[in-house]
Each structure stands twice: as structure tokens, then as C-alpha cells.
Amino acid sequence: MIKILSPLLILFAAILWGTAGTAQALAPSEVHPISIGAVRLFIGGGFLLMLVLATRRLRLNEIPYKIVIGAALCMALFQPFFFSAVSLTGVAIGTVVAIGSSPVLAGLIEMIILRKKPSKTWWISTLLSVVGVILLFSNQGTTQVNPRGILLALGAGLSFASYTIINKKVVSSIPALPAVAVVFTISGLMLSPFLFIFHATWVFTSDGLITGLYLGVIVTGIAYFMFARGLANVDSSTAVTLSLAEPLTATMLGVFMLGEAMSPLSWFGLILVLLGIGVLILSTVKKSKRFEAEYSNV
């Protein structure tokens, strides 16, 4: 049953990530995006660490420190890469390149480095979803094809794809909760200098505190815990493709909560993303049911 629910856990995590943009609207307008990224990791990691310590599930001698530091570094790099890309090349182009490149890069890493060939279903689903994301953002933001911004966005995509692949090794070594707690605590510490470079005093305002807690506890802590639980039973490339539900959620919140308009082309892109994710979930669930049926007959 856990294997069957795994893709849904990843999907729910991506949906929570998609609420980040709407939640950031509550923060003071002068706040630097990298400051928000550092705060969400710091609060999220601290929340998870306290949870692990309270439940006494942390075993320091069991932690695979090399791969944990690798996963933490990837997550820490994603924040400045992504936010810098968006500032240089616009929200639409930066988001499409960063998020759209992640599934493809994850698949290439699995093929070239891990010698693991993704299934035909994954290729079909990823193609539908990536094209859908491109169409989804076709009428958003300004078109500024800044070469340095594109490279930074690709760096963000590579960081998230690498985090997913490395973190799969982490959650196969230790339980998901302590794994995510340690990774995000280290990641938050890595980004802590940004809290001084880009002031973080906004956290101590009422709106800032609500935003920080929501982004840290819900969007980062709980969401990445669900992602890690699902990742234990799902291929890395599949998990990254399912995470494309993030821009889908962000777009829907923009339309229904912030009154943003969407073109017919963007609506078609939304349908493609839904179709791609649906195909992948059904394939993963069928594979899990087949595995459980074969296992029960042994």
C-alpha cells in the first residue's frame, strides 16, 4: 500500500511547493527572494530537527554524511541559482528552464551515470509535462532571453535533479524524517550567510512571521518530508516529473485567488501537464500493484 501511495505523496508535496508564490505575497515587498529562500530552509530544517529530537529518531552514527552533505549542497545551490535566474531573465523563462529541465536532466543522469534507462512511459509523460509547462507560462512575465540567466536556470534544474537522485540514496539508508531533517538543517546552515547579506529582520514582523512559518514548516518541512517518503519507492526521474505539479498549482492559485488571466494556449498547456502527470501516476500505481501481487504469491 505504501508503494502505491508513494507517487501521490510526491504529488501532494509538489502541490504544497506550488503555494509558495502566493504565500510570499504576504511578505514585505522589499524582501529579497534569496533571503526568503534562506529563511524557508533555516526554519524548515529547524522544525524537522526538533521533531526528530522530540521523537528520539536521530541516530548520528547511522547518518551517511557524504551523501547527506551532497544532498544539502544541491538544495542550498538551488535557491540562489533559481532566484538569480528569475531576476535576470524573467519569471516565465526562468521558471520554464529551471523546472522544465529538471526531469530531462534527472533522466540523463540516471542513464549516463547510474546506467538506468527510464521507461517509455516516463519519456511520454515527461514530454507531455515539459511541453505543457512551456505553454503554461507562454503568456506570463517578460521575454528576456539573458544567456547568463538561462545558465543559472539550468543550474537550478540540475541542482534539483541531483538533489532528488542523491536524496534517494539518503532515504534508502535512514528513515525519511531524520534524513530530511539533517539534509535541510545542513542546507539552512550553508545559506545562513545570506541572512546577513540580505537582511532577515522582516521575519520579525507579523506578516513576515506568518510567511516564514508557512514557507518553512509547511512548504519546506512537511512537503519535503512527504517527497522523501515517496522517493523511497519511486524512481528519481519519475519523482522529478511528478514535481511539475508545482507550476501547475502556482498557476491555478494565480487564476482563482489572485485574479490572473490565462490564454487558451496556457489552458492547453495545463491540460498537457495534467495528462502527463496522470499517465505517470497510473503507470507507477499499476507497477506497484503488480509487484505486490507477485510478492504475495511468493
C-alpha positions as CSV (number, residue, x, y, z in Angstrom):
1,M,0.0,0.0,0.0
2,I,2.9,2.4,0.8
3,K,4.3,1.9,-2.6
4,I,1.0,2.6,-4.3
5,L,0.7,5.9,-2.3
6,S,4.3,7.0,-3.0
7,P,3.6,8.9,-6.2
8,L,0.7,10.6,-4.5
9,L,2.9,11.7,-1.7
10,I,5.3,13.3,-4.2
11,L,2.3,14.9,-6.0
12,F,1.0,16.4,-2.7
13,A,4.5,17.7,-1.9
14,A,4.6,19.4,-5.3
15,I,1.2,21.0,-4.7
16,L,2.4,22.4,-1.4
17,W,5.5,23.8,-3.2
18,G,3.2,25.5,-5.7
19,T,1.6,27.6,-2.9
20,A,4.9,29.3,-2.1
21,G,4.5,32.1,-4.6
22,T,1.1,33.0,-3.3
23,A,2.3,32.8,0.3
24,Q,5.3,35.1,-0.5
25,A,2.8,37.8,-1.4
26,L,2.2,38.2,2.4
27,A,5.9,39.1,3.0
28,P,7.0,42.7,2.9
29,S,7.6,43.9,-0.7
30,E,11.2,44.9,-0.1
31,V,12.3,41.4,0.9
32,H,15.0,39.9,-1.4
33,P,13.9,36.5,-2.8
34,I,17.2,34.8,-1.8
35,S,16.5,36.0,1.8
36,I,13.2,34.2,1.6
37,G,14.9,31.1,0.2
38,A,17.4,31.1,3.1
39,V,14.7,31.6,5.8
40,R,12.5,28.8,4.5
41,L,15.4,26.3,4.6
42,F,16.5,27.5,8.0
43,I,13.0,27.3,9.5
44,G,12.1,24.1,7.7
45,G,15.3,22.4,8.8
46,G,15.0,23.6,12.4
47,F,11.3,22.4,12.5
48,L,12.2,18.9,11.3
49,L,15.2,18.7,13.5
50,M,13.1,19.5,16.6
51,L,10.6,16.9,15.5
52,V,13.3,14.2,15.1
53,L,14.8,15.1,18.5
54,A,11.4,15.0,20.2
55,T,10.7,11.6,18.8
56,R,14.3,10.4,19.5
57,R,14.7,9.0,16.0
58,L,18.0,10.6,15.2
59,R,21.0,8.2,15.3
60,L,24.1,10.2,14.4
61,N,26.2,7.0,13.9
62,E,23.7,5.8,11.2
63,I,23.9,9.0,9.0
64,P,25.7,8.6,5.7
65,Y,27.4,12.0,6.0
66,K,29.0,12.1,2.5
67,I,25.7,11.7,0.6
68,V,23.8,13.8,3.1
69,I,26.2,16.8,2.6
70,G,25.8,16.2,-1.2
71,A,22.0,16.4,-1.0
72,A,22.2,19.5,1.3
73,L,24.6,21.3,-1.1
74,C,22.3,20.6,-4.0
75,M,19.3,22.1,-2.2
76,A,21.3,25.1,-1.0
77,L,22.6,25.8,-4.5
78,F,19.0,25.6,-6.0
79,Q,17.9,28.8,-4.1
80,P,20.4,31.4,-5.4
81,F,20.5,29.7,-8.9
82,F,16.8,29.9,-9.3
83,F,16.1,33.3,-7.8
84,S,19.1,34.8,-9.7
85,A,17.8,33.3,-12.9
86,V,14.4,34.7,-12.4
87,S,15.7,38.2,-11.7
88,L,17.9,38.1,-14.9
89,T,15.6,36.5,-17.4
90,G,12.1,37.0,-16.1
91,V,9.7,34.8,-14.1
92,A,8.3,32.9,-17.1
93,I,11.6,32.0,-18.9
94,G,13.5,31.3,-15.6
95,T,10.8,29.0,-14.3
96,V,10.3,27.1,-17.5
97,V,14.0,26.5,-18.0
98,A,14.6,25.6,-14.3
99,I,11.6,23.4,-13.7
100,G,11.2,22.1,-17.3
101,S,14.8,21.0,-17.5
102,S,14.8,19.1,-14.2
103,P,13.0,15.9,-15.4
104,V,15.2,15.7,-18.5
105,L,18.4,16.2,-16.6
106,A,17.3,13.6,-14.0
107,G,16.7,11.1,-16.7
108,L,20.0,11.8,-18.4
109,I,21.9,11.5,-15.0
110,E,20.2,8.1,-14.4
111,M,21.1,6.9,-17.9
112,I,24.7,8.2,-18.1
113,I,25.9,7.9,-14.5
114,L,23.6,5.3,-12.9
115,R,23.2,3.2,-16.1
116,K,19.4,3.1,-15.5
117,K,17.2,3.6,-18.6
118,P,13.9,5.4,-17.9
119,S,10.8,3.6,-19.3
120,K,8.9,4.6,-22.4
121,T,6.0,5.8,-20.2
122,W,8.4,8.2,-18.4
123,W,9.5,9.7,-21.8
124,I,5.9,10.2,-23.0
125,S,4.8,11.6,-19.6
126,T,7.9,13.9,-19.4
127,L,7.5,15.2,-22.9
128,L,3.8,16.0,-22.3
129,S,4.5,17.7,-19.0
130,V,7.5,19.7,-20.1
131,V,5.7,21.0,-23.3
132,G,2.7,21.7,-21.0
133,V,4.8,23.8,-18.6
134,I,6.3,25.8,-21.5
135,L,2.7,26.5,-22.8
136,L,1.5,27.2,-19.3
137,F,3.9,30.1,-19.0
138,S,3.5,31.3,-22.6
139,N,1.7,34.5,-21.6
140,Q,3.4,35.2,-18.3
141,G,6.3,37.5,-17.5
142,T,8.6,39.4,-19.9
143,T,10.6,37.6,-22.5
144,Q,14.3,38.4,-21.7
145,V,16.5,35.7,-23.0
146,N,19.5,36.5,-21.0
147,P,22.3,33.9,-21.6
148,R,23.6,34.1,-18.0
149,G,20.1,33.8,-16.7
150,I,19.5,30.7,-18.8
151,L,22.7,29.1,-17.5
152,L,21.6,29.9,-13.9
153,A,18.2,28.4,-14.5
154,L,19.8,25.2,-15.9
155,G,22.0,25.2,-12.8
156,A,18.8,25.3,-10.7
157,G,17.3,22.4,-12.7
158,L,20.5,20.4,-12.3
159,S,20.6,21.1,-8.6
160,F,17.0,19.9,-8.0
161,A,17.5,16.8,-10.2
162,S,20.8,16.0,-8.4
163,Y,19.2,16.6,-5.0
164,T,16.4,14.1,-5.9
165,I,18.8,11.4,-7.1
166,I,21.2,11.8,-4.1
167,N,18.4,12.0,-1.6
168,K,17.0,8.7,-2.8
169,K,20.3,7.2,-1.6
170,V,19.9,9.0,1.7
171,V,16.3,7.7,2.3
172,S,17.4,4.2,1.4
173,S,20.0,4.4,4.2
174,I,18.0,6.1,7.0
175,P,14.3,6.8,7.6
176,A,12.7,9.7,5.7
177,L,12.2,12.1,8.7
178,P,15.7,12.1,10.1
179,A,17.0,12.1,6.5
180,V,15.2,15.3,5.6
181,A,15.8,16.9,9.0
182,V,19.6,16.5,8.7
183,V,19.7,17.5,5.0
184,F,17.7,20.7,5.5
185,T,19.5,21.7,8.7
186,I,22.8,21.5,6.9
187,S,21.4,23.2,3.9
188,G,20.0,26.0,6.0
189,L,23.4,26.5,7.7
190,M,25.0,26.7,4.3
191,L,22.7,29.5,3.3
192,S,22.8,31.3,6.7
193,P,25.3,33.9,5.5
194,F,22.6,35.2,3.1
195,L,20.5,36.1,6.2
196,F,23.2,38.8,6.9
197,I,23.8,39.8,3.3
198,F,20.1,40.2,2.6
199,H,18.6,41.4,5.9
200,A,16.1,39.0,7.5
201,T,14.6,41.4,10.0
202,W,11.3,41.1,8.0
203,V,10.7,37.8,9.7
204,F,10.0,39.6,13.0
205,T,7.0,41.5,11.5
206,S,3.6,39.9,11.8
207,D,3.2,39.3,8.1
208,G,6.8,38.2,7.8
209,L,6.5,35.7,10.7
210,I,3.3,34.1,9.2
211,T,5.0,33.9,5.8
212,G,8.3,32.5,7.2
213,L,6.5,29.8,9.3
214,Y,4.2,28.7,6.4
215,L,7.1,28.5,3.9
216,G,9.4,26.9,6.4
217,V,7.1,24.4,8.2
218,I,4.5,23.6,5.5
219,V,6.1,24.3,2.1
220,T,9.6,23.1,3.1
221,G,9.4,20.8,6.2
222,I,6.2,18.9,5.6
223,A,6.4,19.0,1.8
224,Y,9.9,17.7,1.6
225,F,9.2,15.0,4.2
226,M,6.3,13.7,2.0
227,F,8.6,14.0,-1.0
228,A,11.3,11.9,0.8
229,R,8.8,9.3,1.9
230,G,7.5,8.9,-1.7
231,L,11.0,8.9,-3.1
232,A,11.9,5.8,-1.2
233,N,9.6,3.8,-3.5
234,V,9.7,5.8,-6.8
235,D,12.4,6.3,-9.4
236,S,14.2,9.6,-9.2
237,S,13.4,10.6,-12.7
238,T,9.7,9.8,-12.1
239,A,9.7,11.9,-8.9
240,V,11.1,14.9,-10.7
241,T,8.5,14.7,-13.4
242,L,5.7,14.5,-10.8
243,S,7.1,17.6,-9.2
244,L,5.9,19.5,-12.3
245,A,2.6,19.8,-10.4
246,E,4.3,22.7,-8.6
247,P,4.0,25.3,-11.5
248,L,0.5,23.8,-12.3
249,T,-0.6,24.6,-8.7
250,A,1.0,28.1,-8.7
251,T,-0.8,28.9,-11.9
252,M,-4.2,27.7,-10.6
253,L,-3.8,29.8,-7.4
254,G,-2.9,32.8,-9.5
255,V,-6.0,32.4,-11.6
256,F,-8.5,31.6,-8.9
257,M,-7.1,33.5,-5.9
258,L,-5.2,36.4,-7.5
259,G,-7.4,37.0,-10.5
260,E,-4.7,36.4,-13.1
261,A,-5.8,35.7,-16.7
262,M,-4.8,32.7,-18.8
263,S,-4.7,32.5,-22.6
264,P,-6.2,29.5,-24.4
265,L,-2.7,28.3,-25.1
266,S,-1.9,28.3,-21.4
267,W,-5.1,26.3,-20.7
268,F,-4.0,23.7,-23.3
269,G,-0.6,23.6,-21.5
270,L,-2.3,22.9,-18.2
271,I,-4.2,20.0,-19.8
272,L,-1.0,18.6,-21.1
273,V,0.7,18.8,-17.7
274,L,-2.3,17.1,-16.0
275,L,-2.2,14.4,-18.7
276,G,1.5,13.8,-18.4
277,I,1.3,13.5,-14.6
278,G,-1.8,11.3,-14.8
279,V,-0.1,8.9,-17.1
280,L,2.9,8.6,-14.9
281,I,0.9,8.1,-11.7
282,L,-1.3,5.4,-13.3
283,S,1.8,3.6,-14.6
284,T,3.6,3.8,-11.2
285,V,0.5,2.5,-9.4
286,K,0.0,-0.4,-11.8
287,K,3.6,-1.3,-11.4
288,S,3.3,-1.2,-7.6
289,K,0.2,-3.4,-7.7
290,R,1.8,-5.9,-10.0
291,F,4.9,-6.0,-7.7
292,E,2.8,-6.5,-4.6
293,A,0.7,-9.2,-6.3
294,E,3.8,-11.1,-7.3
295,Y,5.4,-10.7,-3.8
296,S,2.2,-12.0,-2.1
297,N,2.3,-15.1,-4.3
298,V,5.9,-16.0,-3.3
